[in-house]
Amino acid sequence: MNFNKLKGKIVERQLTYQQCADAIEISTASFSNKMNGSKRFWYDEISKLSDLLDLSNDEKIDIFLS
């Protein structure tokens, strides 16, 4: 998973971790743990986050499958 690109997309969309966490229905602390690599993102979370960030298929592959 490419956390730097994901963080870049969050910044680009001017979103906070709180907004991202709310969108995927988890706590901000859990979202932070996932962004730090200590917890994994589940498929439904990836799907919701991809929608929030309006990621293209190529971006999804580049971020979540690399």
All heavy atoms as TSV, in Angstrom:
chain	resi	resn	atom	element	x	y	z
A	1	MET	N	N	0.835	-1.169	0.000
A	1	MET	CA	C	0.000	0.000	0.000
A	1	MET	C	C	0.885	1.238	0.000
A	1	MET	O	O	1.867	1.309	0.725
A	1	MET	CB	C	-0.888	-0.031	1.239
A	1	MET	CG	C	-1.842	1.094	1.296
A	1	MET	SD	S	-3.245	0.654	2.290
A	1	MET	CE	C	-4.041	2.199	2.271
A	2	ASN	N	N	0.517	2.208	-0.820
A	2	ASN	CA	C	1.302	3.434	-0.931
A	2	ASN	C	C	0.663	4.523	-0.064
A	2	ASN	O	O	-0.202	5.274	-0.516
A	2	ASN	CB	C	1.390	3.863	-2.398
A	2	ASN	CG	C	2.391	4.955	-2.609
A	2	ASN	OD1	O	2.601	5.790	-1.745
A	2	ASN	ND2	N	3.012	4.954	-3.773
A	3	PHE	N	N	1.098	4.600	1.191
A	3	PHE	CA	C	0.519	5.544	2.145
A	3	PHE	C	C	0.824	6.987	1.775
A	3	PHE	O	O	-0.001	7.873	2.014
A	3	PHE	CB	C	1.010	5.246	3.558
A	3	PHE	CG	C	0.482	3.951	4.092
A	3	PHE	CD1	C	1.299	2.835	4.166
A	3	PHE	CD2	C	-0.836	3.847	4.508
A	3	PHE	CE1	C	0.806	1.638	4.660
A	3	PHE	CE2	C	-1.333	2.648	5.005
A	3	PHE	CZ	C	-0.510	1.546	5.073
A	4	ASN	N	N	1.994	7.238	1.190
A	4	ASN	CA	C	2.338	8.611	0.806
A	4	ASN	C	C	1.381	9.153	-0.249
A	4	ASN	O	O	0.964	10.307	-0.173
A	4	ASN	CB	C	3.782	8.700	0.312
A	4	ASN	CG	C	4.774	8.575	1.442
A	4	ASN	OD1	O	4.488	8.933	2.577
A	4	ASN	ND2	N	5.949	8.038	1.138
A	5	LYS	N	N	1.041	8.337	-1.224
A	5	LYS	CA	C	0.100	8.785	-2.250
A	5	LYS	C	C	-1.297	8.977	-1.671
A	5	LYS	O	O	-1.999	9.919	-2.031
A	5	LYS	CB	C	0.063	7.814	-3.430
A	5	LYS	CG	C	1.303	7.912	-4.281
A	5	LYS	CD	C	1.174	7.141	-5.559
A	5	LYS	CE	C	2.463	7.308	-6.359
A	5	LYS	NZ	N	2.413	6.665	-7.653
A	6	LEU	N	N	-1.687	8.095	-0.752
A	6	LEU	CA	C	-2.990	8.232	-0.113
A	6	LEU	C	C	-3.027	9.520	0.711
A	6	LEU	O	O	-3.994	10.286	0.629
A	6	LEU	CB	C	-3.296	7.018	0.758
A	6	LEU	CG	C	-4.636	7.030	1.489
A	6	LEU	CD1	C	-5.798	7.221	0.516
A	6	LEU	CD2	C	-4.813	5.733	2.279
A	7	LYS	N	N	-1.983	9.782	1.473
A	7	LYS	CA	C	-1.916	11.017	2.249
A	7	LYS	C	C	-1.954	12.236	1.324
A	7	LYS	O	O	-2.617	13.230	1.636
A	7	LYS	CB	C	-0.639	11.042	3.091
A	7	LYS	CG	C	-0.669	10.084	4.256
A	7	LYS	CD	C	0.653	10.055	5.004
A	7	LYS	CE	C	0.650	8.980	6.069
A	7	LYS	NZ	N	1.931	8.864	6.754
A	8	GLY	N	N	-1.275	12.139	0.199
A	8	GLY	CA	C	-1.283	13.232	-0.772
A	8	GLY	C	C	-2.673	13.514	-1.316
A	8	GLY	O	O	-3.066	14.675	-1.479
A	9	LYS	N	N	-3.432	12.466	-1.584
A	9	LYS	CA	C	-4.805	12.628	-2.086
A	9	LYS	C	C	-5.707	13.253	-1.026
A	9	LYS	O	O	-6.572	14.070	-1.334
A	9	LYS	CB	C	-5.387	11.291	-2.548
A	9	LYS	CG	C	-4.840	10.830	-3.866
A	9	LYS	CD	C	-5.299	11.781	-4.952
A	9	LYS	CE	C	-4.764	11.389	-6.297
A	9	LYS	NZ	N	-5.174	12.338	-7.341
A	10	ILE	N	N	-5.495	12.865	0.230
A	10	ILE	CA	C	-6.284	13.443	1.326
A	10	ILE	C	C	-5.993	14.940	1.436
A	10	ILE	O	O	-6.919	15.760	1.547
A	10	ILE	CB	C	-5.998	12.702	2.649
A	10	ILE	CG1	C	-6.568	11.276	2.573
A	10	ILE	CG2	C	-6.575	13.467	3.839
A	10	ILE	CD1	C	-6.137	10.371	3.709
A	11	VAL	N	N	-4.723	15.309	1.365
A	11	VAL	CA	C	-4.333	16.720	1.426
A	11	VAL	C	C	-4.876	17.466	0.208
A	11	VAL	O	O	-5.405	18.579	0.328
A	11	VAL	CB	C	-2.791	16.856	1.518
A	11	VAL	CG1	C	-2.347	18.291	1.318
A	11	VAL	CG2	C	-2.294	16.316	2.846
A	12	GLU	N	N	-4.755	16.850	-0.965
A	12	GLU	CA	C	-5.229	17.471	-2.206
A	12	GLU	C	C	-6.719	17.799	-2.131
A	12	GLU	O	O	-7.157	18.841	-2.627
A	12	GLU	CB	C	-4.965	16.499	-3.370
A	12	GLU	CG	C	-5.328	17.000	-4.729
A	12	GLU	CD	C	-5.032	15.940	-5.775
A	12	GLU	OE1	O	-3.852	15.542	-5.887
A	12	GLU	OE2	O	-5.971	15.520	-6.478
A	13	ARG	N	N	-7.485	16.933	-1.513
A	13	ARG	CA	C	-8.944	17.135	-1.372
A	13	ARG	C	C	-9.292	17.986	-0.148
A	13	ARG	O	O	-10.452	18.222	0.138
A	13	ARG	CB	C	-9.666	15.799	-1.266
A	13	ARG	CG	C	-9.467	14.895	-2.436
A	13	ARG	CD	C	-10.363	15.267	-3.577
A	13	ARG	NE	N	-10.202	14.276	-4.635
A	13	ARG	CZ	C	-10.297	14.554	-5.898
A	13	ARG	NH1	N	-10.602	15.752	-6.290
A	13	ARG	NH2	N	-10.119	13.608	-6.793
A	14	GLN	N	N	-8.251	18.424	0.575
A	14	GLN	CA	C	-8.403	19.273	1.758
A	14	GLN	C	C	-9.312	18.625	2.808
A	14	GLN	O	O	-10.188	19.259	3.387
A	14	GLN	CB	C	-8.913	20.660	1.377
A	14	GLN	CG	C	-7.974	21.382	0.455
A	14	GLN	CD	C	-8.473	22.751	0.036
A	14	GLN	OE1	O	-9.665	23.025	0.028
A	14	GLN	NE2	N	-7.544	23.626	-0.304
A	15	LEU	N	N	-9.062	17.338	3.049
A	15	LEU	CA	C	-9.828	16.590	4.034
A	15	LEU	C	C	-8.984	16.347	5.277
A	15	LEU	O	O	-7.751	16.295	5.203
A	15	LEU	CB	C	-10.271	15.243	3.453
A	15	LEU	CG	C	-11.238	15.305	2.284
A	15	LEU	CD1	C	-11.404	13.935	1.646
A	15	LEU	CD2	C	-12.586	15.848	2.733
A	16	THR	N	N	-9.642	16.183	6.392
A	16	THR	CA	C	-8.958	15.837	7.638
A	16	THR	C	C	-9.094	14.335	7.873
A	16	THR	O	O	-9.949	13.678	7.262
A	16	THR	CB	C	-9.587	16.575	8.834
A	16	THR	OG1	O	-10.937	16.123	8.997
A	16	THR	CG2	C	-9.557	18.082	8.635
A	17	TYR	N	N	-8.265	13.820	8.780
A	17	TYR	CA	C	-8.400	12.413	9.156
A	17	TYR	C	C	-9.778	12.165	9.763
A	17	TYR	O	O	-10.357	11.113	9.576
A	17	TYR	CB	C	-7.304	12.019	10.139
A	17	TYR	CG	C	-5.990	11.604	9.493
A	17	TYR	CD1	C	-5.693	11.905	8.166
A	17	TYR	CD2	C	-5.043	10.906	10.211
A	17	TYR	CE1	C	-4.492	11.526	7.594
A	17	TYR	CE2	C	-3.832	10.513	9.648
A	17	TYR	CZ	C	-3.571	10.834	8.337
A	17	TYR	OH	O	-2.391	10.443	7.769
A	18	GLN	N	N	-10.291	13.148	10.494
A	18	GLN	CA	C	-11.624	13.013	11.096
A	18	GLN	C	C	-12.687	12.827	10.015
A	18	GLN	O	O	-13.546	11.952	10.123
A	18	GLN	CB	C	-11.954	14.245	11.947
A	18	GLN	CG	C	-13.349	14.194	12.569
A	18	GLN	CD	C	-13.481	13.100	13.604
A	18	GLN	OE1	O	-12.701	13.061	14.540
A	18	GLN	NE2	N	-14.445	12.216	13.449
A	19	GLN	N	N	-12.622	13.612	8.950
A	19	GLN	CA	C	-13.592	13.495	7.863
A	19	GLN	C	C	-13.472	12.146	7.167
A	19	GLN	O	O	-14.485	11.525	6.826
A	19	GLN	CB	C	-13.399	14.631	6.855
A	19	GLN	CG	C	-13.791	15.985	7.396
A	19	GLN	CD	C	-13.345	17.120	6.500
A	19	GLN	OE1	O	-12.190	17.169	6.076
A	19	GLN	NE2	N	-14.261	18.029	6.212
A	20	CYS	N	N	-12.260	11.690	6.965
A	20	CYS	CA	C	-12.040	10.389	6.332
A	20	CYS	C	C	-12.558	9.272	7.228
A	20	CYS	O	O	-13.216	8.342	6.754
A	20	CYS	CB	C	-10.563	10.184	6.024
A	20	CYS	SG	S	-9.907	11.299	4.775
A	21	ALA	N	N	-12.260	9.372	8.512
A	21	ALA	CA	C	-12.720	8.361	9.468
A	21	ALA	C	C	-14.238	8.314	9.511
A	21	ALA	O	O	-14.836	7.235	9.510
A	21	ALA	CB	C	-12.155	8.662	10.855
A	22	ASP	N	N	-14.873	9.473	9.533
A	22	ASP	CA	C	-16.336	9.532	9.546
A	22	ASP	C	C	-16.916	8.874	8.296
A	22	ASP	O	O	-17.906	8.151	8.371
A	22	ASP	CB	C	-16.830	10.973	9.638
A	22	ASP	CG	C	-16.585	11.597	11.005
A	22	ASP	OD1	O	-16.280	10.855	11.969
A	22	ASP	OD2	O	-16.691	12.836	11.101
A	23	ALA	N	N	-16.279	9.119	7.153
A	23	ALA	CA	C	-16.776	8.575	5.886
A	23	ALA	C	C	-16.715	7.053	5.839
A	23	ALA	O	O	-17.569	6.418	5.219
A	23	ALA	CB	C	-15.987	9.166	4.717
A	24	ILE	N	N	-15.712	6.479	6.500
A	24	ILE	CA	C	-15.605	5.015	6.478
A	24	ILE	C	C	-16.089	4.390	7.789
A	24	ILE	O	O	-15.915	3.195	8.015
A	24	ILE	CB	C	-14.184	4.531	6.106
A	24	ILE	CG1	C	-13.141	4.954	7.125
A	24	ILE	CG2	C	-13.806	5.042	4.719
A	24	ILE	CD1	C	-11.762	4.362	6.851
A	25	GLU	N	N	-16.668	5.241	8.633
A	25	GLU	CA	C	-17.361	4.803	9.845
A	25	GLU	C	C	-16.453	4.112	10.860
A	25	GLU	O	O	-16.767	3.044	11.389
A	25	GLU	CB	C	-18.561	3.929	9.488
A	25	GLU	CG	C	-19.553	4.636	8.592
A	25	GLU	CD	C	-20.653	3.745	8.062
A	25	GLU	OE1	O	-20.771	2.588	8.511
A	25	GLU	OE2	O	-21.392	4.209	7.183
A	26	ILE	N	N	-15.303	4.748	11.106
A	26	ILE	CA	C	-14.389	4.282	12.150
A	26	ILE	C	C	-13.940	5.497	12.956
A	26	ILE	O	O	-14.180	6.642	12.563
A	26	ILE	CB	C	-13.164	3.522	11.580
A	26	ILE	CG1	C	-12.318	4.419	10.687
A	26	ILE	CG2	C	-13.596	2.261	10.847
A	26	ILE	CD1	C	-11.006	3.810	10.240
A	27	SER	N	N	-13.267	5.249	14.068
A	27	SER	CA	C	-12.766	6.365	14.876
A	27	SER	C	C	-11.544	6.994	14.200
A	27	SER	O	O	-10.874	6.368	13.369
A	27	SER	CB	C	-12.380	5.871	16.267
A	27	SER	OG	O	-11.217	5.066	16.208
A	28	THR	N	N	-11.272	8.223	14.603
A	28	THR	CA	C	-10.093	8.912	14.071
A	28	THR	C	C	-8.816	8.170	14.466
A	28	THR	O	O	-7.883	8.075	13.669
A	28	THR	CB	C	-10.045	10.362	14.580
A	28	THR	OG1	O	-11.277	11.008	14.253
A	28	THR	CG2	C	-8.912	11.141	13.943
A	29	ALA	N	N	-8.785	7.641	15.688
A	29	ALA	CA	C	-7.609	6.888	16.141
A	29	ALA	C	C	-7.395	5.651	15.278
A	29	ALA	O	O	-6.258	5.346	14.891
A	29	ALA	CB	C	-7.770	6.495	17.603
A	30	SER	N	N	-8.472	4.950	14.950
A	30	SER	CA	C	-8.358	3.764	14.082
A	30	SER	C	C	-7.880	4.157	12.692
A	30	SER	O	O	-7.038	3.477	12.100
A	30	SER	CB	C	-9.697	3.041	13.976
A	30	SER	OG	O	-10.035	2.462	15.206
A	31	PHE	N	N	-8.395	5.264	12.178
A	31	PHE	CA	C	-7.965	5.725	10.857
A	31	PHE	C	C	-6.482	6.069	10.878
A	31	PHE	O	O	-5.737	5.706	9.971
A	31	PHE	CB	C	-8.795	6.932	10.396
A	31	PHE	CG	C	-8.487	7.348	8.985
A	31	PHE	CD1	C	-9.006	6.637	7.920
A	31	PHE	CD2	C	-7.659	8.419	8.723
A	31	PHE	CE1	C	-8.704	6.994	6.611
A	31	PHE	CE2	C	-7.351	8.782	7.425
A	31	PHE	CZ	C	-7.874	8.072	6.365
A	32	SER	N	N	-6.054	6.744	11.925
A	32	SER	CA	C	-4.644	7.088	12.057
A	32	SER	C	C	-3.773	5.832	12.113
A	32	SER	O	O	-2.718	5.768	11.470
A	32	SER	CB	C	-4.428	7.935	13.314
A	32	SER	OG	O	-3.085	8.307	13.443
A	33	ASN	N	N	-4.219	4.823	12.846
A	33	ASN	CA	C	-3.479	3.553	12.907
A	33	ASN	C	C	-3.388	2.907	11.527
A	33	ASN	O	O	-2.347	2.336	11.171
A	33	ASN	CB	C	-4.141	2.590	13.888
A	33	ASN	CG	C	-3.917	2.973	15.327
A	33	ASN	OD1	O	-2.940	3.642	15.655
A	33	ASN	ND2	N	-4.819	2.565	16.181
A	34	LYS	N	N	-4.441	2.977	10.765
A	34	LYS	CA	C	-4.429	2.408	9.415
A	34	LYS	C	C	-3.477	3.193	8.512
A	34	LYS	O	O	-2.746	2.611	7.715
A	34	LYS	CB	C	-5.846	2.381	8.834
A	34	LYS	CG	C	-6.741	1.363	9.543
A	34	LYS	CD	C	-8.177	1.461	9.074
A	34	LYS	CE	C	-9.074	0.578	9.918
A	34	LYS	NZ	N	-9.161	-0.789	9.435
A	35	MET	N	N	-3.473	4.521	8.661
A	35	MET	CA	C	-2.597	5.355	7.844
A	35	MET	C	C	-1.131	5.189	8.229
A	35	MET	O	O	-0.249	5.432	7.414
A	35	MET	CB	C	-3.004	6.829	7.964
A	35	MET	CG	C	-4.330	7.149	7.314
A	35	MET	SD	S	-4.351	6.836	5.530
A	35	MET	CE	C	-3.212	8.078	4.942
A	36	ASN	N	N	-0.876	4.763	9.447
A	36	ASN	CA	C	0.501	4.514	9.892
A	36	ASN	C	C	0.951	3.086	9.606
A	36	ASN	O	O	2.078	2.722	9.897
A	36	ASN	CB	C	0.638	4.820	11.379
A	36	ASN	CG	C	0.515	6.291	11.663
A	36	ASN	OD1	O	0.918	7.119	10.851
A	36	ASN	ND2	N	-0.051	6.637	12.798
A	37	GLY	N	N	0.048	2.272	9.075
A	37	GLY	CA	C	0.406	0.918	8.704
A	37	GLY	C	C	0.315	-0.101	9.826
A	37	GLY	O	O	0.647	-1.270	9.619
A	38	SER	N	N	-0.133	0.312	11.009
A	38	SER	CA	C	-0.212	-0.648	12.109
A	38	SER	C	C	-1.506	-1.461	12.086
A	38	SER	O	O	-1.598	-2.483	12.749
A	38	SER	CB	C	-0.040	0.055	13.459
A	38	SER	OG	O	-1.058	0.999	13.663
A	39	LYS	N	N	-2.488	-0.996	11.332
A	39	LYS	CA	C	-3.737	-1.742	11.105
A	39	LYS	C	C	-4.004	-1.753	9.603
A	39	LYS	O	O	-3.528	-0.890	8.875
A	39	LYS	CB	C	-4.919	-1.064	11.820
A	39	LYS	CG	C	-4.761	-0.914	13.294
A	39	LYS	CD	C	-5.462	-1.998	14.011
A	39	LYS	CE	C	-5.299	-1.775	15.512
A	39	LYS	NZ	N	-6.007	-2.667	16.308
A	40	ARG	N	N	-4.791	-2.725	9.156
A	40	ARG	CA	C	-5.046	-2.809	7.723
A	40	ARG	C	C	-6.403	-2.205	7.376
A	40	ARG	O	O	-7.311	-2.153	8.193
A	40	ARG	CB	C	-4.974	-4.244	7.239
A	40	ARG	CG	C	-6.032	-5.153	7.855
A	40	ARG	CD	C	-5.901	-6.560	7.400
A	40	ARG	NE	N	-6.642	-6.714	6.157
A	40	ARG	CZ	C	-6.899	-7.861	5.586
A	40	ARG	NH1	N	-6.459	-8.973	6.125
A	40	ARG	NH2	N	-7.565	-7.922	4.487
A	41	PHE	N	N	-6.507	-1.734	6.149
A	41	PHE	CA	C	-7.785	-1.279	5.622
A	41	PHE	C	C	-8.546	-2.488	5.101
A	41	PHE	O	O	-7.973	-3.356	4.448
A	41	PHE	CB	C	-7.580	-0.299	4.450
A	41	PHE	CG	C	-7.248	1.104	4.874
A	41	PHE	CD1	C	-5.936	1.542	4.894
A	41	PHE	CD2	C	-8.250	1.987	5.220
A	41	PHE	CE1	C	-5.626	2.838	5.270
A	41	PHE	CE2	C	-7.958	3.285	5.595
A	41	PHE	CZ	C	-6.640	3.712	5.624
A	42	TRP	N	N	-9.842	-2.552	5.383
A	42	TRP	CA	C	-10.703	-3.596	4.854
A	42	TRP	C	C	-11.301	-3.134	3.542
A	42	TRP	O	O	-11.321	-1.942	3.233
A	42	TRP	CB	C	-11.796	-3.945	5.866
A	42	TRP	CG	C	-11.208	-4.489	7.138
A	42	TRP	CD1	C	-10.980	-3.798	8.289
A	42	TRP	CD2	C	-10.710	-5.811	7.349
A	42	TRP	NE1	N	-10.381	-4.622	9.218
A	42	TRP	CE2	C	-10.209	-5.859	8.670
A	42	TRP	CE3	C	-10.643	-6.958	6.569
A	42	TRP	CZ2	C	-9.653	-7.009	9.223
A	42	TRP	CZ3	C	-10.094	-8.097	7.132
A	42	TRP	CH2	C	-9.604	-8.118	8.432
A	43	TYR	N	N	-11.785	-4.078	2.739
A	43	TYR	CA	C	-12.294	-3.764	1.410
A	43	TYR	C	C	-13.367	-2.682	1.444
A	43	TYR	O	O	-13.330	-1.739	0.650
A	43	TYR	CB	C	-12.841	-5.024	0.713
A	43	TYR	CG	C	-13.454	-4.701	-0.621
A	43	TYR	CD1	C	-12.648	-4.492	-1.725
A	43	TYR	CD2	C	-14.824	-4.558	-0.753
A	43	TYR	CE1	C	-13.200	-4.156	-2.950
A	43	TYR	CE2	C	-15.388	-4.212	-1.969
A	43	TYR	CZ	C	-14.570	-4.021	-3.067
A	43	TYR	OH	O	-15.115	-3.677	-4.264
A	44	ASP	N	N	-14.339	-2.796	2.343
A	44	ASP	CA	C	-15.419	-1.802	2.384
A	44	ASP	C	C	-14.889	-0.420	2.753
A	44	ASP	O	O	-15.376	0.600	2.256
A	44	ASP	CB	C	-16.546	-2.228	3.325
A	44	ASP	CG	C	-16.105	-2.371	4.772
A	44	ASP	OD1	O	-14.974	-2.835	5.020
A	44	ASP	OD2	O	-16.911	-2.016	5.653
A	45	GLU	N	N	-13.857	-0.361	3.577
A	45	GLU	CA	C	-13.238	0.912	3.930
A	45	GLU	C	C	-12.514	1.510	2.731
A	45	GLU	O	O	-12.606	2.713	2.470
A	45	GLU	CB	C	-12.268	0.729	5.090
A	45	GLU	CG	C	-12.939	0.308	6.377
A	45	GLU	CD	C	-11.980	-0.136	7.449
A	45	GLU	OE1	O	-10.820	-0.503	7.137
A	45	GLU	OE2	O	-12.404	-0.132	8.630
A	46	ILE	N	N	-11.820	0.674	1.997
A	46	ILE	CA	C	-11.129	1.131	0.788
A	46	ILE	C	C	-12.134	1.662	-0.222
A	46	ILE	O	O	-11.918	2.710	-0.837
A	46	ILE	CB	C	-10.269	0.001	0.172
A	46	ILE	CG1	C	-9.076	-0.288	1.083
A	46	ILE	CG2	C	-9.814	0.353	-1.232
A	46	ILE	CD1	C	-8.279	-1.521	0.696
A	47	SER	N	N	-13.235	0.964	-0.380
A	47	SER	CA	C	-14.267	1.381	-1.329
A	47	SER	C	C	-14.846	2.747	-0.943
A	47	SER	O	O	-14.957	3.649	-1.790
A	47	SER	CB	C	-15.369	0.322	-1.375
A	47	SER	OG	O	-16.379	0.711	-2.260
A	48	LYS	N	N	-15.190	2.934	0.309
A	48	LYS	CA	C	-15.751	4.208	0.771
A	48	LYS	C	C	-14.729	5.332	0.672
A	48	LYS	O	O	-15.061	6.450	0.268
A	48	LYS	CB	C	-16.245	4.081	2.212
A	48	LYS	CG	C	-17.471	3.223	2.361
A	48	LYS	CD	C	-17.830	3.031	3.823
A	48	LYS	CE	C	-18.970	2.047	4.000
A	48	LYS	NZ	N	-19.251	1.779	5.422
A	49	LEU	N	N	-13.498	5.047	1.036
A	49	LEU	CA	C	-12.438	6.047	0.967
A	49	LEU	C	C	-12.150	6.430	-0.481
A	49	LEU	O	O	-11.963	7.605	-0.790
A	49	LEU	CB	C	-11.183	5.527	1.663
A	49	LEU	CG	C	-10.058	6.513	1.920
A	49	LEU	CD1	C	-10.546	7.721	2.714
A	49	LEU	CD2	C	-8.917	5.824	2.650
A	50	SER	N	N	-12.167	5.461	-1.369
A	50	SER	CA	C	-11.960	5.729	-2.798
A	50	SER	C	C	-13.051	6.635	-3.349
A	50	SER	O	O	-12.782	7.544	-4.135
A	50	SER	CB	C	-11.933	4.424	-3.587
A	50	SER	OG	O	-10.830	3.642	-3.218
A	51	ASP	N	N	-14.284	6.394	-2.925
A	51	ASP	CA	C	-15.397	7.247	-3.346
A	51	ASP	C	C	-15.237	8.668	-2.800
A	51	ASP	O	O	-15.435	9.644	-3.524
A	51	ASP	CB	C	-16.736	6.668	-2.887
A	51	ASP	CG	C	-17.134	5.411	-3.632
A	51	ASP	OD1	O	-16.561	5.130	-4.710
A	51	ASP	OD2	O	-18.020	4.694	-3.138
A	52	LEU	N	N	-14.880	8.769	-1.518
A	52	LEU	CA	C	-14.690	10.077	-0.894
A	52	LEU	C	C	-13.620	10.881	-1.624
A	52	LEU	O	O	-13.777	12.080	-1.855
A	52	LEU	CB	C	-14.309	9.902	0.578
A	52	LEU	CG	C	-14.003	11.177	1.353
A	52	LEU	CD1	C	-15.253	12.036	1.508
A	52	LEU	CD2	C	-13.403	10.845	2.706
A	53	LEU	N	N	-12.534	10.205	-1.984
A	53	LEU	CA	C	-11.407	10.871	-2.635
A	53	LEU	C	C	-11.563	10.953	-4.151
A	53	LEU	O	O	-10.709	11.543	-4.823
A	53	LEU	CB	C	-10.104	10.154	-2.285
A	53	LEU	CG	C	-9.733	10.146	-0.807
A	53	LEU	CD1	C	-8.516	9.266	-0.570
A	53	LEU	CD2	C	-9.488	11.559	-0.299
A	54	ASP	N	N	-12.643	10.359	-4.675
A	54	ASP	CA	C	-12.922	10.351	-6.110
A	54	ASP	C	C	-11.723	9.824	-6.905
A	54	ASP	O	O	-11.255	10.438	-7.858
A	54	ASP	CB	C	-13.303	11.757	-6.581
A	54	ASP	CG	C	-13.941	11.753	-7.963
A	54	ASP	OD1	O	-14.590	10.740	-8.325
A	54	ASP	OD2	O	-13.789	12.758	-8.690
A	55	LEU	N	N	-11.226	8.658	-6.479
A	55	LEU	CA	C	-10.054	8.053	-7.113
A	55	LEU	C	C	-10.437	7.330	-8.399
A	55	LEU	O	O	-11.462	6.648	-8.442
A	55	LEU	CB	C	-9.392	7.055	-6.164
A	55	LEU	CG	C	-8.868	7.598	-4.841
A	55	LEU	CD1	C	-8.304	6.463	-3.997
A	55	LEU	CD2	C	-7.822	8.674	-5.060
A	56	SER	N	N	-9.588	7.444	-9.395
A	56	SER	CA	C	-9.768	6.676	-10.628
A	56	SER	C	C	-9.344	5.233	-10.359
A	56	SER	O	O	-8.699	4.939	-9.345
A	56	SER	CB	C	-8.914	7.263	-11.749
A	56	SER	OG	O	-7.533	7.038	-11.489
A	57	ASN	N	N	-9.680	4.342	-11.257
A	57	ASN	CA	C	-9.266	2.942	-11.102
A	57	ASN	C	C	-7.747	2.813	-11.043
A	57	ASN	O	O	-7.217	2.032	-10.255
A	57	ASN	CB	C	-9.840	2.076	-12.225
A	57	ASN	CG	C	-11.317	1.817	-12.034
A	57	ASN	OD1	O	-11.818	1.868	-10.918
A	57	ASN	ND2	N	-12.018	1.547	-13.119
A	58	ASP	N	N	-7.054	3.580	-11.877
A	58	ASP	CA	C	-5.589	3.536	-11.873
A	58	ASP	C	C	-5.031	4.018	-10.529
A	58	ASP	O	O	-4.063	3.452	-10.010
A	58	ASP	CB	C	-5.013	4.383	-13.008
A	58	ASP	CG	C	-5.189	3.738	-14.369
A	58	ASP	OD1	O	-5.408	2.504	-14.442
A	58	ASP	OD2	O	-5.093	4.462	-15.381
A	59	GLU	N	N	-5.643	5.063	-9.975
A	59	GLU	CA	C	-5.186	5.567	-8.681
A	59	GLU	C	C	-5.443	4.542	-7.578
A	59	GLU	O	O	-4.604	4.362	-6.695
A	59	GLU	CB	C	-5.902	6.878	-8.339
A	59	GLU	CG	C	-5.444	8.037	-9.202
A	59	GLU	CD	C	-6.273	9.291	-9.000
A	59	GLU	OE1	O	-7.518	9.180	-8.842
A	59	GLU	OE2	O	-5.672	10.386	-9.014
A	60	LYS	N	N	-6.587	3.881	-7.620
A	60	LYS	CA	C	-6.898	2.843	-6.632
A	60	LYS	C	C	-5.849	1.743	-6.676
A	60	LYS	O	O	-5.347	1.294	-5.638
A	60	LYS	CB	C	-8.267	2.239	-6.883
A	60	LYS	CG	C	-9.428	3.149	-6.600
A	60	LYS	CD	C	-10.721	2.472	-6.980
A	60	LYS	CE	C	-11.850	3.457	-7.106
A	60	LYS	NZ	N	-13.094	2.833	-7.542
A	61	ILE	N	N	-5.508	1.296	-7.872
A	61	ILE	CA	C	-4.508	0.243	-8.035
A	61	ILE	C	C	-3.147	0.737	-7.515
A	61	ILE	O	O	-2.470	0.031	-6.766
A	61	ILE	CB	C	-4.411	-0.191	-9.505
A	61	ILE	CG1	C	-5.691	-0.947	-9.890
A	61	ILE	CG2	C	-3.168	-1.036	-9.758
A	61	ILE	CD1	C	-5.845	-1.167	-11.386
A	62	ASP	N	N	-2.777	1.957	-7.902
A	62	ASP	CA	C	-1.486	2.524	-7.517
A	62	ASP	C	C	-1.369	2.690	-6.003
A	62	ASP	O	O	-0.326	2.426	-5.417
A	62	ASP	CB	C	-1.292	3.853	-8.219
A	62	ASP	CG	C	0.120	4.367	-8.125
A	62	ASP	OD1	O	1.063	3.541	-8.117
A	62	ASP	OD2	O	0.299	5.605	-8.071
A	63	ILE	N	N	-2.458	3.083	-5.358
A	63	ILE	CA	C	-2.416	3.335	-3.919
A	63	ILE	C	C	-2.608	2.056	-3.112
A	63	ILE	O	O	-1.821	1.771	-2.210
A	63	ILE	CB	C	-3.497	4.380	-3.514
A	63	ILE	CG1	C	-3.124	5.756	-4.086
A	63	ILE	CG2	C	-3.659	4.445	-2.003
A	63	ILE	CD1	C	-4.214	6.807	-3.960
A	64	PHE	N	N	-3.618	1.296	-3.422
A	64	PHE	CA	C	-3.995	0.189	-2.548
A	64	PHE	C	C	-3.378	-1.162	-2.929
A	64	PHE	O	O	-3.384	-2.084	-2.121
A	64	PHE	CB	C	-5.521	0.053	-2.493
A	64	PHE	CG	C	-6.194	1.267	-1.893
A	64	PHE	CD1	C	-6.918	2.136	-2.681
A	64	PHE	CD2	C	-6.054	1.537	-0.548
A	64	PHE	CE1	C	-7.529	3.254	-2.124
A	64	PHE	CE2	C	-6.663	2.657	0.021
A	64	PHE	CZ	C	-7.389	3.516	-0.765
A	65	LEU	N	N	-2.850	-1.298	-4.134
A	65	LEU	CA	C	-2.292	-2.588	-4.534
A	65	LEU	C	C	-0.790	-2.542	-4.805
A	65	LEU	O	O	-0.248	-3.449	-5.411
A	65	LEU	CB	C	-3.027	-3.110	-5.777
A	65	LEU	CG	C	-4.518	-3.402	-5.574
A	65	LEU	CD1	C	-5.146	-3.859	-6.887
A	65	LEU	CD2	C	-4.728	-4.415	-4.481
A	66	SER	N	N	-0.139	-1.494	-4.355
A	66	SER	CA	C	1.307	-1.423	-4.569
A	66	SER	C	C	2.069	-1.644	-3.298
A	66	SER	O	O	1.566	-1.700	-2.235
A	66	SER	CB	C	1.680	-0.073	-5.178
A	66	SER	OG	O	1.336	0.991	-4.340
